[in-house]
Amino acid sequence: MRTGPTKQEKTTEIYFDEKDPTIFIRTHNTDLKNRLTAYSRKHPAVCKLTDVDPDTGCKEFE
């Protein structure tokens, strides 16, 4: 029996607006999560990991 989200439910959401320079990224994509995690470690003043959902494997970055 399979548990967890389906491929269709595994999305990447990117939020930003013209007023605020901050971009919020929420993703299930493994390659993108790995790249953003490495980037946030290398450039902590620019990018940070803000949330991890261990149940769905989703990570959020700011």
All heavy atoms as TSV, in Angstrom:
chain	resi	resn	atom	element	x	y	z
A	1	MET	N	N	0.835	-1.177	0.000
A	1	MET	CA	C	0.000	0.000	0.000
A	1	MET	C	C	0.883	1.246	0.000
A	1	MET	O	O	1.836	1.356	0.753
A	1	MET	CB	C	-0.899	-0.006	1.225
A	1	MET	CG	C	-1.842	1.132	1.277
A	1	MET	SD	S	-2.984	0.853	2.638
A	1	MET	CE	C	-3.655	2.448	2.761
A	2	ARG	N	N	0.549	2.182	-0.832
A	2	ARG	CA	C	1.322	3.413	-0.970
A	2	ARG	C	C	0.778	4.495	-0.046
A	2	ARG	O	O	-0.421	4.688	0.066
A	2	ARG	CB	C	1.249	3.876	-2.411
A	2	ARG	CG	C	2.113	5.047	-2.653
A	2	ARG	CD	C	2.141	5.397	-4.091
A	2	ARG	NE	N	2.905	6.637	-4.161
A	2	ARG	CZ	C	3.055	7.343	-5.222
A	2	ARG	NH1	N	2.525	6.958	-6.341
A	2	ARG	NH2	N	3.743	8.449	-5.205
A	3	THR	N	N	1.679	5.200	0.602
A	3	THR	CA	C	1.272	6.316	1.459
A	3	THR	C	C	1.959	7.591	0.983
A	3	THR	O	O	2.888	7.545	0.200
A	3	THR	CB	C	1.663	6.061	2.927
A	3	THR	OG1	O	3.082	5.907	2.994
A	3	THR	CG2	C	0.998	4.808	3.465
A	4	GLY	N	N	1.507	8.732	1.482
A	4	GLY	CA	C	2.095	10.008	1.097
A	4	GLY	C	C	1.406	10.599	-0.112
A	4	GLY	O	O	0.503	10.007	-0.704
A	5	PRO	N	N	1.850	11.775	-0.519
A	5	PRO	CA	C	1.213	12.463	-1.644
A	5	PRO	C	C	1.521	11.793	-2.987
A	5	PRO	O	O	2.577	11.195	-3.173
A	5	PRO	CB	C	1.807	13.863	-1.594
A	5	PRO	CG	C	3.010	13.771	-0.746
A	5	PRO	CD	C	2.880	12.572	0.112
A	6	THR	N	N	0.582	11.925	-3.919
A	6	THR	CA	C	0.777	11.404	-5.272
A	6	THR	C	C	1.642	12.383	-6.055
A	6	THR	O	O	1.873	13.515	-5.622
A	6	THR	CB	C	-0.567	11.247	-6.000
A	6	THR	OG1	O	-1.158	12.546	-6.156
A	6	THR	CG2	C	-1.513	10.337	-5.252
A	7	LYS	N	N	2.115	11.974	-7.227
A	7	LYS	CA	C	2.939	12.866	-8.051
A	7	LYS	C	C	2.191	14.143	-8.395
A	7	LYS	O	O	2.780	15.217	-8.458
A	7	LYS	CB	C	3.377	12.152	-9.328
A	7	LYS	CG	C	4.522	11.217	-9.116
A	7	LYS	CD	C	5.291	11.069	-10.397
A	7	LYS	CE	C	6.473	10.189	-10.174
A	7	LYS	NZ	N	7.701	10.922	-10.141
A	8	GLN	N	N	0.883	14.034	-8.621
A	8	GLN	CA	C	0.082	15.211	-8.950
A	8	GLN	C	C	0.014	16.179	-7.768
A	8	GLN	O	O	-0.078	17.385	-7.948
A	8	GLN	CB	C	-1.315	14.797	-9.387
A	8	GLN	CG	C	-2.138	15.951	-9.912
A	8	GLN	CD	C	-3.461	15.494	-10.488
A	8	GLN	OE1	O	-3.801	14.322	-10.434
A	8	GLN	NE2	N	-4.200	16.416	-11.030
A	9	GLU	N	N	0.057	15.650	-6.565
A	9	GLU	CA	C	-0.013	16.486	-5.369
A	9	GLU	C	C	1.349	17.091	-5.003
A	9	GLU	O	O	1.420	18.016	-4.198
A	9	GLU	CB	C	-0.521	15.669	-4.184
A	9	GLU	CG	C	-1.949	15.210	-4.352
A	9	GLU	CD	C	-2.369	14.195	-3.313
A	9	GLU	OE1	O	-1.523	13.409	-2.853
A	9	GLU	OE2	O	-3.556	14.183	-2.963
A	10	LYS	N	N	2.424	16.592	-5.588
A	10	LYS	CA	C	3.762	17.103	-5.324
A	10	LYS	C	C	4.012	18.303	-6.220
A	10	LYS	O	O	4.387	18.172	-7.371
A	10	LYS	CB	C	4.811	16.023	-5.562
A	10	LYS	CG	C	4.725	14.884	-4.579
A	10	LYS	CD	C	5.792	13.849	-4.855
A	10	LYS	CE	C	5.718	12.737	-3.855
A	10	LYS	NZ	N	6.785	11.752	-4.073
A	11	THR	N	N	3.813	19.474	-5.663
A	11	THR	CA	C	3.884	20.708	-6.441
A	11	THR	C	C	5.049	21.581	-5.997
A	11	THR	O	O	5.650	21.355	-4.952
A	11	THR	CB	C	2.588	21.519	-6.279
A	11	THR	OG1	O	2.420	21.826	-4.892
A	11	THR	CG2	C	1.386	20.752	-6.780
A	12	THR	N	N	5.342	22.585	-6.796
A	12	THR	CA	C	6.275	23.637	-6.432
A	12	THR	C	C	5.513	24.949	-6.522
A	12	THR	O	O	4.920	25.249	-7.549
A	12	THR	CB	C	7.493	23.665	-7.376
A	12	THR	OG1	O	8.208	22.442	-7.225
A	12	THR	CG2	C	8.408	24.837	-7.061
A	13	GLU	N	N	5.519	25.693	-5.430
A	13	GLU	CA	C	4.818	26.971	-5.374
A	13	GLU	C	C	5.846	28.075	-5.145
A	13	GLU	O	O	6.703	27.952	-4.279
A	13	GLU	CB	C	3.803	26.964	-4.238
A	13	GLU	CG	C	2.758	25.874	-4.381
A	13	GLU	CD	C	1.945	25.660	-3.116
A	13	GLU	OE1	O	2.300	26.226	-2.061
A	13	GLU	OE2	O	0.972	24.922	-3.183
A	14	ILE	N	N	5.757	29.127	-5.935
A	14	ILE	CA	C	6.660	30.265	-5.814
A	14	ILE	C	C	5.799	31.514	-5.651
A	14	ILE	O	O	4.960	31.800	-6.497
A	14	ILE	CB	C	7.571	30.392	-7.051
A	14	ILE	CG1	C	8.379	29.112	-7.235
A	14	ILE	CG2	C	8.474	31.608	-6.931
A	14	ILE	CD1	C	9.143	29.042	-8.528
A	15	TYR	N	N	5.997	32.220	-4.537
A	15	TYR	CA	C	5.209	33.416	-4.244
A	15	TYR	C	C	6.114	34.634	-4.157
A	15	TYR	O	O	7.145	34.599	-3.490
A	15	TYR	CB	C	4.490	33.277	-2.895
A	15	TYR	CG	C	3.500	32.158	-2.849
A	15	TYR	CD1	C	3.829	30.947	-2.250
A	15	TYR	CD2	C	2.236	32.298	-3.397
A	15	TYR	CE1	C	2.922	29.903	-2.198
A	15	TYR	CE2	C	1.328	31.265	-3.352
A	15	TYR	CZ	C	1.677	30.070	-2.748
A	15	TYR	OH	O	0.788	29.039	-2.710
A	16	PHE	N	N	5.727	35.704	-4.814
A	16	PHE	CA	C	6.412	36.979	-4.692
A	16	PHE	C	C	5.466	38.071	-5.153
A	16	PHE	O	O	4.472	37.819	-5.816
A	16	PHE	CB	C	7.725	37.007	-5.490
A	16	PHE	CG	C	7.545	36.872	-6.969
A	16	PHE	CD1	C	7.451	37.994	-7.784
A	16	PHE	CD2	C	7.480	35.623	-7.560
A	16	PHE	CE1	C	7.296	37.860	-9.153
A	16	PHE	CE2	C	7.330	35.480	-8.923
A	16	PHE	CZ	C	7.232	36.597	-9.720
A	17	ASP	N	N	5.773	39.308	-4.767
A	17	ASP	CA	C	4.993	40.443	-5.245
A	17	ASP	C	C	5.941	41.603	-5.540
A	17	ASP	O	O	7.130	41.550	-5.245
A	17	ASP	CB	C	3.895	40.838	-4.258
A	17	ASP	CG	C	4.415	41.230	-2.899
A	17	ASP	OD1	O	5.450	41.905	-2.816
A	17	ASP	OD2	O	3.781	40.864	-1.896
A	18	GLU	N	N	5.410	42.636	-6.141
A	18	GLU	CA	C	6.220	43.776	-6.556
A	18	GLU	C	C	6.683	44.631	-5.367
A	18	GLU	O	O	7.691	45.309	-5.455
A	18	GLU	CB	C	5.425	44.654	-7.532
A	18	GLU	CG	C	4.992	43.937	-8.788
A	18	GLU	CD	C	6.169	43.516	-9.660
A	18	GLU	OE1	O	7.178	44.239	-9.698
A	18	GLU	OE2	O	6.084	42.459	-10.295
A	19	LYS	N	N	5.966	44.589	-4.262
A	19	LYS	CA	C	6.269	45.438	-3.116
A	19	LYS	C	C	7.426	44.893	-2.275
A	19	LYS	O	O	8.285	45.650	-1.836
A	19	LYS	CB	C	5.017	45.569	-2.247
A	19	LYS	CG	C	5.183	46.462	-1.053
A	19	LYS	CD	C	3.904	46.545	-0.257
A	19	LYS	CE	C	4.100	47.373	0.989
A	19	LYS	NZ	N	2.918	47.391	1.823
A	20	ASP	N	N	7.447	43.602	-2.053
A	20	ASP	CA	C	8.422	42.963	-1.174
A	20	ASP	C	C	9.445	42.188	-1.997
A	20	ASP	O	O	9.075	41.414	-2.873
A	20	ASP	CB	C	7.677	42.016	-0.227
A	20	ASP	CG	C	8.547	41.468	0.876
A	20	ASP	OD1	O	9.699	41.904	1.019
A	20	ASP	OD2	O	8.064	40.588	1.613
A	21	PRO	N	N	10.742	42.352	-1.739
A	21	PRO	CA	C	11.750	41.642	-2.525
A	21	PRO	C	C	11.894	40.159	-2.154
A	21	PRO	O	O	12.608	39.429	-2.821
A	21	PRO	CB	C	13.042	42.405	-2.219
A	21	PRO	CG	C	12.824	42.961	-0.863
A	21	PRO	CD	C	11.347	43.272	-0.789
A	22	THR	N	N	11.200	39.719	-1.101
A	22	THR	CA	C	11.313	38.340	-0.654
A	22	THR	C	C	10.508	37.401	-1.549
A	22	THR	O	O	9.371	37.684	-1.904
A	22	THR	CB	C	10.815	38.203	0.799
A	22	THR	OG1	O	11.521	39.129	1.609
A	22	THR	CG2	C	11.028	36.806	1.325
A	23	ILE	N	N	11.107	36.267	-1.878
A	23	ILE	CA	C	10.438	35.224	-2.663
A	23	ILE	C	C	10.299	34.002	-1.765
A	23	ILE	O	O	11.257	33.600	-1.100
A	23	ILE	CB	C	11.254	34.876	-3.918
A	23	ILE	CG1	C	11.372	36.098	-4.821
A	23	ILE	CG2	C	10.620	33.699	-4.660
A	23	ILE	CD1	C	12.313	35.911	-5.988
A	24	PHE	N	N	9.109	33.411	-1.743
A	24	PHE	CA	C	8.841	32.228	-0.952
A	24	PHE	C	C	8.689	31.037	-1.899
A	24	PHE	O	O	7.915	31.099	-2.854
A	24	PHE	CB	C	7.551	32.403	-0.140
A	24	PHE	CG	C	7.608	33.582	0.793
A	24	PHE	CD1	C	7.118	34.819	0.414
A	24	PHE	CD2	C	8.159	33.455	2.049
A	24	PHE	CE1	C	7.172	35.907	1.255
A	24	PHE	CE2	C	8.231	34.540	2.911
A	24	PHE	CZ	C	7.732	35.764	2.513
A	25	ILE	N	N	9.421	29.964	-1.619
A	25	ILE	CA	C	9.370	28.764	-2.457
A	25	ILE	C	C	9.008	27.579	-1.576
A	25	ILE	O	O	9.636	27.348	-0.535
A	25	ILE	CB	C	10.721	28.501	-3.151
A	25	ILE	CG1	C	11.107	29.701	-4.007
A	25	ILE	CG2	C	10.662	27.215	-3.978
A	25	ILE	CD1	C	12.506	29.635	-4.557
A	26	ARG	N	N	7.992	26.849	-1.989
A	26	ARG	CA	C	7.554	25.627	-1.306
A	26	ARG	C	C	7.565	24.526	-2.351
A	26	ARG	O	O	6.879	24.636	-3.363
A	26	ARG	CB	C	6.150	25.826	-0.741
A	26	ARG	CG	C	5.633	24.663	0.038
A	26	ARG	CD	C	4.261	25.008	0.642
A	26	ARG	NE	N	3.897	24.061	1.645
A	26	ARG	CZ	C	3.221	22.943	1.407
A	26	ARG	NH1	N	2.811	22.678	0.185
A	26	ARG	NH2	N	2.942	22.106	2.376
A	27	THR	N	N	8.352	23.457	-2.115
A	27	THR	CA	C	8.504	22.461	-3.158
A	27	THR	C	C	8.623	21.037	-2.624
A	27	THR	O	O	9.079	20.819	-1.505
A	27	THR	CB	C	9.728	22.775	-4.049
A	27	THR	OG1	O	9.755	21.864	-5.143
A	27	THR	CG2	C	11.031	22.687	-3.279
A	28	HIS	N	N	8.186	20.096	-3.450
A	28	HIS	CA	C	8.374	18.666	-3.215
A	28	HIS	C	C	9.460	18.115	-4.137
A	28	HIS	O	O	9.890	16.982	-3.981
A	28	HIS	CB	C	7.077	17.894	-3.504
A	28	HIS	CG	C	5.991	18.154	-2.519
A	28	HIS	ND1	N	5.065	19.163	-2.695
A	28	HIS	CD2	C	5.676	17.552	-1.358
A	28	HIS	CE1	C	4.223	19.146	-1.678
A	28	HIS	NE2	N	4.576	18.186	-0.851
A	29	ASN	N	N	9.883	18.909	-5.113
A	29	ASN	CA	C	10.846	18.477	-6.123
A	29	ASN	C	C	12.208	18.217	-5.473
A	29	ASN	O	O	12.829	19.126	-4.937
A	29	ASN	CB	C	10.954	19.549	-7.209
A	29	ASN	CG	C	11.902	19.165	-8.305
A	29	ASN	OD1	O	13.108	19.209	-8.119
A	29	ASN	ND2	N	11.349	18.787	-9.445
A	30	THR	N	N	12.670	16.968	-5.550
A	30	THR	CA	C	13.898	16.563	-4.874
A	30	THR	C	C	15.112	17.336	-5.367
A	30	THR	O	O	15.924	17.814	-4.560
A	30	THR	CB	C	14.123	15.053	-5.040
A	30	THR	OG1	O	12.989	14.369	-4.514
A	30	THR	CG2	C	15.368	14.595	-4.306
A	31	ASP	N	N	15.260	17.488	-6.674
A	31	ASP	CA	C	16.409	18.209	-7.209
A	31	ASP	C	C	16.403	19.664	-6.744
A	31	ASP	O	O	17.438	20.185	-6.307
A	31	ASP	CB	C	16.413	18.143	-8.740
A	31	ASP	CG	C	17.613	18.850	-9.340
A	31	ASP	OD1	O	18.747	18.561	-8.913
A	31	ASP	OD2	O	17.411	19.698	-10.231
A	32	LEU	N	N	15.264	20.307	-6.799
A	32	LEU	CA	C	15.168	21.700	-6.371
A	32	LEU	C	C	15.411	21.829	-4.864
A	32	LEU	O	O	16.086	22.757	-4.411
A	32	LEU	CB	C	13.816	22.293	-6.756
A	32	LEU	CG	C	13.603	23.770	-6.458
A	32	LEU	CD1	C	14.683	24.623	-7.115
A	32	LEU	CD2	C	12.223	24.204	-6.929
A	33	LYS	N	N	14.878	20.903	-4.072
A	33	LYS	CA	C	15.114	20.928	-2.623
A	33	LYS	C	C	16.605	20.809	-2.326
A	33	LYS	O	O	17.132	21.553	-1.495
A	33	LYS	CB	C	14.371	19.786	-1.922
A	33	LYS	CG	C	12.882	19.951	-1.860
A	33	LYS	CD	C	12.229	18.909	-0.990
A	33	LYS	CE	C	12.426	17.506	-1.493
A	33	LYS	NZ	N	11.651	16.508	-0.748
A	34	ASN	N	N	17.294	19.906	-3.011
A	34	ASN	CA	C	18.734	19.722	-2.785
A	34	ASN	C	C	19.522	20.960	-3.193
A	34	ASN	O	O	20.436	21.387	-2.478
A	34	ASN	CB	C	19.245	18.504	-3.556
A	34	ASN	CG	C	18.701	17.206	-3.001
A	34	ASN	OD1	O	18.279	17.136	-1.855
A	34	ASN	ND2	N	18.704	16.177	-3.816
A	35	ARG	N	N	19.167	21.544	-4.327
A	35	ARG	CA	C	19.866	22.739	-4.802
A	35	ARG	C	C	19.641	23.933	-3.871
A	35	ARG	O	O	20.573	24.674	-3.544
A	35	ARG	CB	C	19.435	23.065	-6.220
A	35	ARG	CG	C	19.942	22.029	-7.230
A	35	ARG	CD	C	19.337	22.173	-8.590
A	35	ARG	NE	N	19.594	23.486	-9.145
A	35	ARG	CZ	C	18.900	24.011	-10.143
A	35	ARG	NH1	N	17.919	23.342	-10.711
A	35	ARG	NH2	N	19.185	25.208	-10.596
A	36	LEU	N	N	18.383	24.123	-3.426
A	36	LEU	CA	C	18.081	25.236	-2.526
A	36	LEU	C	C	18.698	25.024	-1.140
A	36	LEU	O	O	19.145	25.981	-0.506
A	36	LEU	CB	C	16.572	25.444	-2.413
A	36	LEU	CG	C	15.914	26.101	-3.615
A	36	LEU	CD1	C	14.390	26.033	-3.495
A	36	LEU	CD2	C	16.368	27.540	-3.772
A	37	THR	N	N	18.743	23.784	-0.677
A	37	THR	CA	C	19.370	23.493	0.611
A	37	THR	C	C	20.858	23.823	0.557
A	37	THR	O	O	21.395	24.465	1.469
A	37	THR	CB	C	19.152	22.019	1.001
A	37	THR	OG1	O	17.742	21.773	1.121
A	37	THR	CG2	C	19.824	21.694	2.318
A	38	ALA	N	N	21.530	23.395	-0.490
A	38	ALA	CA	C	22.953	23.698	-0.653
A	38	ALA	C	C	23.173	25.206	-0.773
A	38	ALA	O	O	24.108	25.756	-0.164
A	38	ALA	CB	C	23.509	22.978	-1.881
A	39	TYR	N	N	22.320	25.883	-1.529
A	39	TYR	CA	C	22.438	27.334	-1.702
A	39	TYR	C	C	22.222	28.053	-0.370
A	39	TYR	O	O	22.942	28.997	-0.045
A	39	TYR	CB	C	21.433	27.814	-2.746
A	39	TYR	CG	C	21.610	29.261	-3.119
A	39	TYR	CD1	C	22.584	29.646	-4.038
A	39	TYR	CD2	C	20.812	30.248	-2.558
A	39	TYR	CE1	C	22.761	30.983	-4.382
A	39	TYR	CE2	C	20.976	31.577	-2.888
A	39	TYR	CZ	C	21.954	31.939	-3.807
A	39	TYR	OH	O	22.120	33.256	-4.137
A	40	SER	N	N	21.245	27.598	0.415
A	40	SER	CA	C	20.962	28.254	1.702
A	40	SER	C	C	22.118	28.063	2.685
A	40	SER	O	O	22.358	28.926	3.524
A	40	SER	CB	C	19.653	27.746	2.296
A	40	SER	OG	O	19.765	26.398	2.704
A	41	ARG	N	N	22.817	26.942	2.591
A	41	ARG	CA	C	23.989	26.728	3.455
A	41	ARG	C	C	25.163	27.604	3.024
A	41	ARG	O	O	25.917	28.096	3.860
A	41	ARG	CB	C	24.395	25.256	3.428
A	41	ARG	CG	C	23.421	24.375	4.163
A	41	ARG	CD	C	23.858	22.940	4.155
A	41	ARG	NE	N	22.864	22.115	4.850
A	41	ARG	CZ	C	22.556	20.889	4.508
A	41	ARG	NH1	N	23.178	20.298	3.490
A	41	ARG	NH2	N	21.642	20.217	5.178
A	42	LYS	N	N	25.312	27.794	1.735
A	42	LYS	CA	C	26.418	28.579	1.204
A	42	LYS	C	C	26.167	30.082	1.354
A	42	LYS	O	O	27.098	30.856	1.552
A	42	LYS	CB	C	26.632	28.236	-0.269
A	42	LYS	CG	C	27.880	28.812	-0.859
A	42	LYS	CD	C	28.125	28.279	-2.254
A	42	LYS	CE	C	29.414	28.827	-2.825
A	42	LYS	NZ	N	29.672	28.309	-4.167
A	43	HIS	N	N	24.893	30.500	1.258
A	43	HIS	CA	C	24.518	31.922	1.317
A	43	HIS	C	C	23.387	32.138	2.326
A	43	HIS	O	O	22.263	32.481	1.950
A	43	HIS	CB	C	24.068	32.398	-0.064
A	43	HIS	CG	C	25.061	32.165	-1.146
A	43	HIS	ND1	N	26.177	32.950	-1.318
A	43	HIS	CD2	C	25.119	31.219	-2.112
A	43	HIS	CE1	C	26.875	32.521	-2.345
A	43	HIS	NE2	N	26.255	31.457	-2.840
A	44	PRO	N	N	23.660	31.966	3.624
A	44	PRO	CA	C	22.594	32.070	4.632
A	44	PRO	C	C	21.969	33.458	4.756
A	44	PRO	O	O	20.834	33.583	5.216
A	44	PRO	CB	C	23.277	31.649	5.928
A	44	PRO	CG	C	24.726	31.861	5.694
A	44	PRO	CD	C	24.952	31.664	4.222
A	45	ALA	N	N	22.667	34.489	4.334
A	45	ALA	CA	C	22.109	35.843	4.415
A	45	ALA	C	C	21.099	36.100	3.300
A	45	ALA	O	O	20.276	37.007	3.400
A	45	ALA	CB	C	23.229	36.876	4.340
A	46	VAL	N	N	21.139	35.289	2.259
A	46	VAL	CA	C	20.282	35.496	1.092
A	46	VAL	C	C	19.128	34.501	1.037
A	46	VAL	O	O	18.021	34.838	0.625
A	46	VAL	CB	C	21.124	35.380	-0.202
A	46	VAL	CG1	C	20.260	35.553	-1.429
A	46	VAL	CG2	C	22.254	36.376	-0.200
A	47	CYS	N	N	19.378	33.271	1.454
A	47	CYS	CA	C	18.377	32.202	1.340
A	47	CYS	C	C	18.367	31.390	2.621
A	47	CYS	O	O	19.427	31.040	3.145
A	47	CYS	CB	C	18.733	31.301	0.149
A	47	CYS	SG	S	17.612	29.910	-0.105
A	48	LYS	N	N	17.159	31.084	3.122
A	48	LYS	CA	C	17.095	30.262	4.328
A	48	LYS	C	C	15.954	29.256	4.229
A	48	LYS	O	O	14.899	29.532	3.656
A	48	LYS	CB	C	16.970	31.109	5.581
A	48	LYS	CG	C	15.730	31.952	5.655
A	48	LYS	CD	C	15.754	32.798	6.918
A	48	LYS	CE	C	14.609	33.785	6.890
A	48	LYS	NZ	N	14.602	34.660	8.040
A	49	LEU	N	N	16.202	28.108	4.796
A	49	LEU	CA	C	15.195	27.052	4.907
A	49	LEU	C	C	14.286	27.438	6.070
A	49	LEU	O	O	14.756	27.633	7.190
A	49	LEU	CB	C	15.879	25.712	5.172
A	49	LEU	CG	C	14.984	24.505	5.416
A	49	LEU	CD1	C	14.160	24.182	4.185
A	49	LEU	CD2	C	15.827	23.306	5.799
A	50	THR	N	N	12.986	27.582	5.810
A	50	THR	CA	C	12.077	28.053	6.858
A	50	THR	C	C	11.186	26.961	7.425
A	50	THR	O	O	10.698	27.095	8.538
A	50	THR	CB	C	11.182	29.196	6.343
A	50	THR	OG1	O	10.469	28.754	5.188
A	50	THR	CG2	C	12.022	30.416	5.999
A	51	ASP	N	N	10.956	25.871	6.668
A	51	ASP	CA	C	10.081	24.815	7.175
A	51	ASP	C	C	10.339	23.515	6.428
A	51	ASP	O	O	10.657	23.526	5.236
A	51	ASP	CB	C	8.610	25.218	7.013
A	51	ASP	CG	C	7.660	24.307	7.783
A	51	ASP	OD1	O	8.096	23.679	8.775
A	51	ASP	OD2	O	6.480	24.224	7.402
A	52	VAL	N	N	10.204	22.397	7.149
A	52	VAL	CA	C	10.320	21.063	6.564
A	52	VAL	C	C	9.131	20.250	7.055
A	52	VAL	O	O	8.850	20.217	8.250
A	52	VAL	CB	C	11.636	20.368	7.002
A	52	VAL	CG1	C	11.701	18.961	6.457
A	52	VAL	CG2	C	12.837	21.165	6.563
A	53	ASP	N	N	8.424	19.615	6.137
A	53	ASP	CA	C	7.315	18.744	6.491
A	53	ASP	C	C	7.764	17.297	6.295
A	53	ASP	O	O	7.819	16.815	5.166
A	53	ASP	CB	C	6.097	19.044	5.621
A	53	ASP	CG	C	4.866	18.264	6.041
A	53	ASP	OD1	O	4.992	17.299	6.819
A	53	ASP	OD2	O	3.765	18.621	5.589
A	54	PRO	N	N	8.108	16.596	7.379
A	54	PRO	CA	C	8.616	15.230	7.235
A	54	PRO	C	C	7.571	14.242	6.708
A	54	PRO	O	O	7.925	13.214	6.125
A	54	PRO	CB	C	9.066	14.850	8.639
A	54	PRO	CG	C	8.333	15.766	9.545
A	54	PRO	CD	C	8.051	17.019	8.766
A	55	ASP	N	N	6.288	14.555	6.875
A	55	ASP	CA	C	5.235	13.658	6.398
A	55	ASP	C	C	5.114	13.669	4.883
A	55	ASP	O	O	4.894	12.626	4.264
A	55	ASP	CB	C	3.882	14.028	7.023
A	55	ASP	CG	C	3.879	13.827	8.524
A	55	ASP	OD1	O	4.595	12.922	9.009
A	55	ASP	OD2	O	3.169	14.583	9.211
A	56	THR	N	N	5.263	14.847	4.261
A	56	THR	CA	C	5.095	14.936	2.810
A	56	THR	C	C	6.411	15.117	2.085
A	56	THR	O	O	6.460	14.997	0.856
A	56	THR	CB	C	4.183	16.123	2.453
A	56	THR	OG1	O	4.816	17.345	2.850
A	56	THR	CG2	C	2.816	15.993	3.085
A	57	GLY	N	N	7.499	15.448	2.798
A	57	GLY	CA	C	8.785	15.674	2.154
A	57	GLY	C	C	8.920	17.065	1.573
A	57	GLY	O	O	9.852	17.336	0.832
A	58	CYS	N	N	8.026	17.946	1.925
A	58	CYS	CA	C	8.028	19.316	1.398
A	58	CYS	C	C	8.972	20.194	2.200
A	58	CYS	O	O	9.116	20.038	3.408
A	58	CYS	CB	C	6.612	19.874	1.480
A	58	CYS	SG	S	6.467	21.522	0.809
A	59	LYS	N	N	9.661	21.112	1.505
A	59	LYS	CA	C	10.518	22.092	2.162
A	59	LYS	C	C	10.115	23.483	1.704
A	59	LYS	O	O	9.705	23.665	0.567
A	59	LYS	CB	C	11.992	21.860	1.816
A	59	LYS	CG	C	12.594	20.650	2.469
A	59	LYS	CD	C	14.089	20.583	2.222
A	59	LYS	CE	C	14.721	19.441	2.973
A	59	LYS	NZ	N	16.188	19.409	2.773
A	60	GLU	N	N	10.251	24.438	2.615
A	60	GLU	CA	C	9.942	25.834	2.300
A	60	GLU	C	C	11.191	26.680	2.497
A	60	GLU	O	O	11.931	26.504	3.467
A	60	GLU	CB	C	8.836	26.354	3.215
A	60	GLU	CG	C	7.509	25.691	2.972
A	60	GLU	CD	C	6.391	26.256	3.840
A	60	GLU	OE1	O	6.526	27.394	4.341
A	60	GLU	OE2	O	5.383	25.561	3.996
A	61	PHE	N	N	11.407	27.587	1.556
A	61	PHE	CA	C	12.566	28.472	1.582
A	61	PHE	C	C	12.103	29.919	1.437
A	61	PHE	O	O	11.064	30.188	0.852
A	61	PHE	CB	C	13.524	28.138	0.433
A	61	PHE	CG	C	14.129	26.768	0.517
A	61	PHE	CD1	C	13.476	25.678	-0.014
A	61	PHE	CD2	C	15.342	26.580	1.139
A	61	PHE	CE1	C	14.021	24.411	0.063
A	61	PHE	CE2	C	15.903	25.321	1.224
A	61	PHE	CZ	C	15.251	24.230	0.684
A	62	GLU	N	N	12.916	30.810	1.958
A	62	GLU	CA	C	12.627	32.244	1.856
A	62	GLU	C	C	13.869	32.935	1.358
A	62	GLU	O	O	14.977	32.619	1.776
A	62	GLU	CB	C	12.268	32.762	3.241
A	62	GLU	CG	C	11.817	34.179	3.297
A	62	GLU	CD	C	11.398	34.563	4.698
A	62	GLU	OE1	O	10.530	33.895	5.262
A	62	GLU	OE2	O	11.982	35.524	5.221
